[in-house]
């Protein structure tokens, strides 16, 4: 199964926000990447995958963090698709303010999609 989320006393940052540890539902084996419940979901099951370190853009991630982010996104996509009976998903990144990024912390949106 997935590693346990951080303890309540761990500081979990998402940009300038401090998150409740209960929002974390998955931690990568390396501990470099977290998956979070999205408090403003566009669809049921919409989650965010973020590097633990608050960096603004993909270009600022070192190779280990970049690779871990995408490996974790693939794993979370599978978990969310299974949990929601989804046939596919939208995977999206808004990289930088000019691309519509609202929180200056890299985050990958995973939105499960079902056939109608």
N, C-alpha and C positions, 0 to 999 in steps of 0.2 A: 504494500500500500504506500500511500504518500507519506513522507516524513511529517511529523507533527508540526503545527504552526509554532511560531516563536512564543515564548512565555509572555505573560501579560506585562512583565517589567521591561521587556525589550522595546526599544523605541523603533517604531515602524513609521518611516517617513514616505510621504507621497508629495513631492514638491515641498511646499511650505506647510502642508498638513501633517499632523500626527494622527495615525490611524489606530483604531481599536484592534488589538491582536485578533479578535474574533472575525475580522474581515478577511484574514489570511486563511485560505483553505488548502493551499499547497505550497511547499517549499522544495526547491530543487535539491538534489543530493549534495551539491556543492554548497548550498546555502546562499548562492549569489543571486537567485531569482525567486520571486514570490508571485503567487496568483491570488488576486483579491476579488471579493464580491464587489460588483459595481453598485454604488449607492444610487446611481441614476441610469438604470439599464434601459436600452432602447428596445430590447426584446427579452423575454424570459430566458435566463441563463447567460446573459451578457456579462462577461467577466473581463478583468484586466490582468495582464502579465507584465510585471515590472522588475527591473533590476533592483536589488536591495539598496544599492548605492544611488542616491538621487542625482543622476546626470540628465541634462536637458535633451540631448539629441543622440541619435545612433552613432554619429561620428565621434562622440566623446567616450564611447565604450571601448575598453581594451578588447582584444580578441577573445579572451576567456569569458568575459561578461557578455559579449555579443553572441558567441556560440551558445552559452548557457541560456540566454534569453530565448533564442529560437528553438533549441532543444526542448526547453520547458513549454514554450508555446505549442509545439507539436503534441506534447504529452497532455497538456491541459485541454487542447482541442479534442483529443480522443476521450478524455474523461467527461467533458461537458456534452459532447455529442451523444455518448452512451447514456448519460444521466437524463438527457432531454429527448431521447429518441430522435435525434436530428440526423438528417441525410447529408448535411454539409454545414459549412460555416463561412461567415465573412471574417477575414482576418485583416485588421487594418492598423496602420500607424500614421498619425499626423505628426510629422517630424519637423518641429519648429513652429513658432508663432505664425509665420506666414502661411503655413499649411493647415492652420486651424487648431494647433495644439493649445489646449486651455490650461494645462498644468505643465510647467517646465520640468518634467521628469519623464523619461522615455516610458511609454506604455503601449502595449499591444492589445487591441480590442479583439476579443473572440466572441462572436455572436452566432449561436447555433441557429441553423435554418432547417425547416421541415418542408416536405412536399405538402401541397395544399390538398 
